Amino acid sequence: MAAFPHEADFGVVAGPEELPPLESFSAGSKEYPERSATVVLQVPVLHESGWRLTGPGIRNEVRLSVPALGEGFPAQWERNRARFPRGVDLYLSCGDRLCGLPRTTRIEI
């Protein structure tokens, strides 16, 4: 068990209000970007509308909205994505639904 987010290889966060800034998790290193943290975040709702998601593994585009993440999340995600090949991978969990956001995913509002 890690005492601080930057020490964790894997994080499970019970809700958006408990999510530390993504920058506080390990992004891996230039030599070993695959050693970055993977975070699973429980969210109250996932909507199939809103943000436009594109990137490797997504055919054309996918729409997603996660109101609980707040308006600042797309900017936080862009900072994470800009560190590629380093960066945090995020999974959003909502009941029996799971949405993966690899560090390569682009979010457009």
MARKOLSE-917004 format. One line per field, with one value per residue: residue number from 1; z, y, x negated of N, C-alpha, C in turn; residue in one letter. Coordinates in Angstrom, 1 decimal. Layout:
% residues N
num <- [NUM,...]
nup <- [Z,...]
nnorth <- [Y,...]
neast <- [X,...]
caup <- [Z,...]
canorth <- [Y,...]
caeast <- [X,...]
cup <- [Z,...]
cnorth <- [Y,...]
ceast <- [X,...]
residuo <- [A,...]
***
This chain:
% residues 109
num <- [1,2,3,4,5,6,7,8,9,10,11,12,13,14,15,16,17,18,19,20,21,22,23,24,25,26,27,28,29,30,31,32,33,34,35,36,37,38,39,40,41,42,43,44,45,46,47,48,49,50,51,52,53,54,55,56,57,58,59,60,61,62,63,64,65,66,67,68,69,70,71,72,73,74,75,76,77,78,79,80,81,82,83,84,85,86,87,88,89,90,91,92,93,94,95,96,97,98,99,100,101,102,103,104,105,106,107,108,109]
nup <- [0.0,-0.9,0.5,-0.6,-3.6,-5.7,-5.2,-5.9,-8.0,-8.9,-8.5,-6.6,-6.5,-4.5,-5.2,-7.3,-5.7,-4.1,-5.7,-6.3,-7.9,-11.2,-11.9,-9.6,-9.4,-10.4,-13.5,-14.8,-16.4,-18.7,-19.8,-18.9,-19.5,-19.2,-16.6,-15.3,-13.3,-13.0,-12.7,-11.1,-11.0,-9.2,-10.4,-10.2,-12.4,-15.9,-19.0,-22.4,-24.1,-24.8,-24.2,-26.8,-27.6,-28.9,-30.5,-30.4,-30.8,-30.7,-32.8,-35.2,-33.3,-29.8,-27.6,-24.4,-21.1,-17.9,-15.4,-12.7,-12.6,-13.1,-14.6,-15.1,-15.6,-18.4,-19.1,-17.2,-18.0,-20.5,-19.9,-18.7,-21.0,-22.6,-21.7,-22.9,-24.0,-21.4,-18.5,-16.9,-16.9,-17.0,-15.6,-15.6,-13.4,-13.1,-11.6,-13.3,-15.5,-17.4,-18.3,-20.2,-20.2,-21.9,-21.7,-24.2,-25.2,-26.6,-25.4,-26.4,-25.9]
nnorth <- [-1.2,2.2,5.2,7.7,9.3,9.4,7.2,5.0,2.2,1.4,2.7,2.9,4.8,6.1,8.0,11.0,13.3,12.6,12.2,12.8,15.3,14.4,14.8,14.1,11.5,8.8,9.1,7.4,7.0,8.5,6.5,4.3,4.4,2.8,2.2,3.8,5.0,3.4,4.3,3.6,4.9,5.5,6.6,8.5,8.6,7.9,9.4,8.9,11.1,14.5,15.2,14.8,12.0,10.9,9.0,6.5,3.2,3.9,3.9,6.3,8.3,8.7,9.5,11.1,11.9,13.0,14.3,14.6,14.9,17.5,20.8,21.4,19.1,18.2,19.9,19.2,16.5,17.0,18.0,15.7,14.0,15.3,14.7,12.4,9.9,9.3,9.3,9.0,6.3,6.1,4.6,4.7,3.8,2.8,1.4,-1.4,-0.7,0.2,2.5,3.0,5.3,5.6,7.2,8.3,9.2,11.7,14.5,16.5,19.3]
neast <- [-0.8,-0.6,-1.7,-1.6,-0.2,-2.2,-3.8,-2.3,-1.6,0.8,4.0,7.0,9.8,12.4,14.3,14.9,14.4,12.4,10.3,6.9,4.9,4.1,1.5,0.1,-0.2,-2.4,-4.0,-5.6,-8.8,-11.1,-12.7,-11.2,-8.2,-6.0,-5.8,-4.1,-1.4,1.8,5.1,8.2,11.3,14.2,17.3,20.4,22.0,22.0,22.3,23.3,22.7,21.7,18.4,16.0,14.3,11.2,8.6,5.9,7.2,9.9,12.5,13.2,14.9,15.9,18.5,18.7,19.6,18.9,20.2,19.5,16.7,16.2,15.7,13.1,11.7,11.2,9.0,7.1,6.8,5.7,3.1,2.0,2.0,0.3,-2.2,-3.0,-5.3,-4.8,-2.6,0.6,2.9,6.4,9.3,12.8,15.3,18.6,21.1,22.0,20.5,17.6,15.2,12.4,9.6,7.0,3.7,3.3,5.7,7.7,9.5,12.1,14.1]
caup <- [0.0,-1.0,1.4,-1.4,-5.0,-6.6,-4.9,-6.3,-9.3,-9.2,-7.5,-6.7,-5.8,-4.3,-5.8,-7.8,-4.7,-3.4,-6.7,-6.3,-9.2,-12.0,-11.8,-8.3,-9.6,-11.2,-14.9,-15.4,-16.7,-20.2,-20.1,-18.6,-19.4,-18.8,-15.1,-14.8,-12.5,-13.5,-11.7,-11.3,-10.3,-9.2,-10.6,-10.0,-13.7,-17.2,-20.1,-23.7,-24.8,-24.3,-24.7,-28.0,-27.4,-30.1,-30.3,-30.8,-30.2,-30.9,-34.2,-35.4,-32.0,-28.8,-26.8,-23.0,-20.2,-16.5,-14.7,-11.3,-12.7,-13.1,-15.8,-15.2,-15.9,-19.7,-19.1,-16.4,-18.8,-21.6,-19.3,-18.6,-22.3,-23.2,-21.2,-23.6,-23.7,-20.0,-18.2,-16.1,-17.5,-16.0,-15.8,-14.9,-13.1,-12.7,-11.5,-14.1,-16.7,-17.2,-19.5,-20.2,-20.8,-21.9,-21.8,-25.6,-25.6,-26.7,-25.0,-26.9,-25.3]
canorth <- [0.0,3.4,6.3,8.9,8.9,9.2,6.0,3.9,1.7,1.2,3.4,2.8,6.0,5.8,9.1,12.2,14.3,12.0,12.0,13.8,15.7,13.3,15.0,13.6,10.0,8.5,9.1,6.6,7.8,8.5,5.1,3.3,5.0,1.8,2.1,4.9,4.6,3.2,4.7,3.3,5.9,5.2,7.8,8.2,8.4,8.0,9.7,8.7,12.3,15.5,15.3,14.0,11.3,10.3,8.5,5.1,2.2,4.5,4.1,7.6,9.0,8.3,10.6,10.7,13.0,12.6,15.6,14.6,15.3,19.0,21.5,21.5,17.8,18.1,20.6,18.3,15.4,17.4,18.1,14.3,13.5,16.0,14.0,11.1,8.6,9.1,9.7,8.2,5.8,6.2,3.8,5.2,2.7,3.2,0.2,-2.5,-0.1,0.6,3.2,3.2,6.5,5.6,8.5,8.8,9.7,13.2,14.9,17.8,19.8]
caeast <- [0.0,-1.4,-1.3,-1.3,0.1,-3.3,-4.4,-1.4,-1.6,2.2,4.8,8.5,10.3,13.8,15.1,14.2,14.0,11.2,9.2,5.8,4.6,3.4,0.0,-0.5,-0.5,-3.6,-3.8,-6.7,-10.0,-11.4,-13.2,-10.2,-6.9,-5.0,-5.8,-3.2,-0.2,3.1,6.1,9.6,12.1,15.6,18.0,21.8,22.8,21.3,23.3,22.8,22.9,20.8,17.0,15.7,13.0,10.6,7.3,5.7,8.2,11.2,12.9,13.8,15.0,16.9,19.0,18.7,19.7,18.8,20.3,18.8,15.3,16.1,15.4,11.6,11.1,10.5,7.7,6.2,6.5,4.8,1.8,1.6,1.8,-0.9,-3.4,-3.2,-4.7,-4.6,-1.3,1.5,4.1,7.5,10.5,13.9,16.2,19.9,21.9,21.4,19.9,16.3,14.7,10.9,9.0,5.5,3.1,3.3,7.0,7.9,10.9,12.5,15.3]
cup <- [0.0,-0.1,0.6,-2.8,-5.9,-6.4,-5.4,-7.7,-9.8,-8.1,-7.7,-5.8,-5.7,-4.9,-6.3,-6.8,-4.0,-4.4,-6.6,-7.7,-10.0,-11.9,-10.6,-8.4,-10.5,-12.6,-15.6,-15.7,-18.2,-20.6,-19.9,-18.4,-19.0,-17.3,-14.5,-14.0,-13.3,-12.4,-12.1,-10.4,-10.4,-9.4,-10.5,-11.3,-14.9,-18.3,-21.4,-24.6,-24.2,-24.9,-25.9,-27.7,-28.7,-29.7,-30.6,-30.0,-30.3,-32.4,-34.4,-34.1,-31.1,-28.0,-25.3,-22.2,-18.8,-15.7,-13.4,-11.4,-12.8,-14.4,-16.1,-15.6,-17.3,-19.8,-18.3,-17.3,-20.0,-21.1,-19.1,-20.0,-22.9,-22.7,-21.9,-24.2,-22.3,-19.7,-17.5,-17.0,-16.5,-16.5,-14.9,-14.7,-12.6,-12.7,-12.3,-15.4,-16.4,-18.5,-19.3,-20.9,-20.8,-22.1,-23.2,-26.0,-25.5,-26.2,-25.6,-26.3,-26.5]
cnorth <- [1.2,4.5,7.6,8.5,8.6,7.9,4.8,3.5,1.6,1.9,3.1,3.9,5.9,6.9,10.2,13.2,13.8,11.9,13.1,14.2,14.6,13.5,14.5,12.1,9.9,8.4,8.2,7.5,7.7,7.1,4.1,3.9,4.0,1.6,3.2,4.2,4.4,3.5,4.2,4.2,5.6,6.5,7.5,8.0,8.6,8.3,9.5,9.9,13.3,15.5,14.4,13.3,10.7,9.8,7.0,4.1,2.7,4.6,5.4,8.4,8.4,9.5,10.2,12.0,12.4,13.9,15.7,15.0,16.8,19.5,21.5,20.2,17.7,18.8,19.8,17.1,15.8,17.5,16.7,13.8,14.1,15.4,12.8,11.0,8.3,9.5,8.6,7.6,5.7,5.3,4.4,4.1,3.3,2.0,-0.9,-2.0,0.4,1.3,3.5,4.5,6.3,7.0,9.1,9.3,11.2,13.5,16.3,18.1,20.2]
ceast <- [-0.9,-0.8,-1.0,-1.0,-1.1,-4.1,-3.6,-1.6,-0.1,3.0,6.3,9.0,11.9,14.8,14.3,13.7,12.8,10.0,8.1,5.6,3.8,1.9,-0.7,-0.8,-1.8,-3.3,-4.8,-7.9,-10.2,-11.9,-12.1,-8.8,-5.8,-4.9,-4.9,-2.1,1.0,4.1,7.5,10.4,13.6,16.4,19.5,22.5,21.8,22.4,22.6,23.1,21.9,19.5,16.9,14.3,12.5,9.2,7.1,6.7,9.6,11.5,13.7,13.8,16.0,17.3,19.1,18.8,19.7,18.9,19.6,17.4,15.1,15.6,13.9,11.0,10.5,9.2,6.7,5.8,5.5,3.3,1.2,1.2,0.5,-2.2,-3.8,-4.6,-4.5,-3.1,-0.5,2.6,5.2,8.7,11.6,14.9,17.5,20.8,21.2,20.8,18.5,15.8,13.2,10.5,7.5,4.9,3.1,4.7,7.1,9.4,11.1,13.9,16.3]
residuo <- [M,A,A,F,P,H,E,A,D,F,G,V,V,A,G,P,E,E,L,P,P,L,E,S,F,S,A,G,S,K,E,Y,P,E,R,S,A,T,V,V,L,Q,V,P,V,L,H,E,S,G,W,R,L,T,G,P,G,I,R,N,E,V,R,L,S,V,P,A,L,G,E,G,F,P,A,Q,W,E,R,N,R,A,R,F,P,R,G,V,D,L,Y,L,S,C,G,D,R,L,C,G,L,P,R,T,T,R,I,E,I]
***
